[in-house]
Amino acid sequence: MFYDYGSNPPLYPAWQAYFRKHQPATLIVWGDKDEIFPAEGAHPYKRDLNNVELHLYDTGHFALEEDGADIAQKMHTFLKQNVK
């Protein structure tokens, strides 16, 4: 995964254009102490998406392992509100 991750950044403009055009409802959960993907990377999604819900957790990269029950509840609520 780390080897191939370098191929992702050149794709960002296309992904951002897709978000702006299609406006998918988006739930973002992120560890605010993540050293692999810093929390600053979560905020730019709010520029391109109108229906975005962002939750920063007091954790590192493995937010699901540390806050899984709460994240699962957020996912459940988000899907109930956004999937018809």
C-alpha positions in Angstrom: 0.0 0.0 0.0 2.7 2.5 0.9 4.6 1.8 -2.3 1.5 2.5 -4.5 0.2 5.5 -2.4 2.4 7.8 -4.4 0.1 7.2 -7.4 -2.9 8.8 -5.6 -2.0 12.5 -5.4 -2.1 13.1 -9.2 -5.6 11.7 -9.1 -6.9 14.3 -6.5 -8.1 16.9 -9.1 -10.3 14.3 -10.8 -11.7 13.1 -7.4 -12.4 16.7 -6.4 -14.2 17.4 -9.6 -16.3 14.3 -9.1 -17.2 15.4 -5.6 -18.1 18.9 -6.8 -20.3 17.5 -9.6 -22.0 14.6 -7.9 -22.1 15.8 -4.3 -22.2 12.4 -2.6 -23.2 12.5 1.0 -20.0 11.9 2.9 -19.1 10.8 6.4 -15.5 11.4 7.5 -14.1 10.0 10.7 -10.5 10.7 11.4 -8.0 10.5 14.2 -6.8 14.0 15.1 -3.4 12.5 16.1 -3.0 10.4 12.9 0.7 10.6 11.9 0.1 8.8 8.6 -2.8 10.9 7.3 -2.8 14.1 9.4 -6.1 15.6 10.4 -5.5 18.6 8.2 -6.3 16.3 5.3 -9.9 15.8 6.4 -10.9 19.5 6.1 -10.4 20.1 2.4 -13.4 17.7 1.7 -15.6 20.5 3.1 -14.6 22.7 0.2 -16.0 20.4 -2.4 -18.9 18.7 -0.6 -22.1 20.3 0.6 -23.3 17.3 2.6 -20.3 16.3 4.6 -20.2 15.3 8.2 -16.7 15.3 9.8 -15.8 13.8 13.2 -12.3 14.1 14.6 -11.5 11.6 17.3 -8.9 11.9 20.0 -6.8 9.0 18.5 -4.2 8.2 16.0 -4.4 6.2 12.7 -6.4 3.3 14.2 -9.6 5.2 15.1 -11.8 2.2 14.4 -9.9 0.0 16.8 -10.1 2.6 19.6 -13.5 4.2 19.0 -15.2 1.5 16.9 -18.6 1.4 18.7 -19.0 5.2 18.5 -17.9 5.3 14.8 -20.3 2.4 14.0 -23.2 4.4 15.6 -22.2 7.5 13.6 -22.2 5.3 10.4 -25.6 3.9 11.3 -27.1 7.3 11.9 -25.5 8.8 8.8 -26.8 6.0 6.5 -30.3 6.2 8.0 -30.3 10.0 7.2 -28.7 9.8 3.7 -29.5 6.5 2.0 -33.0 6.4 0.6 
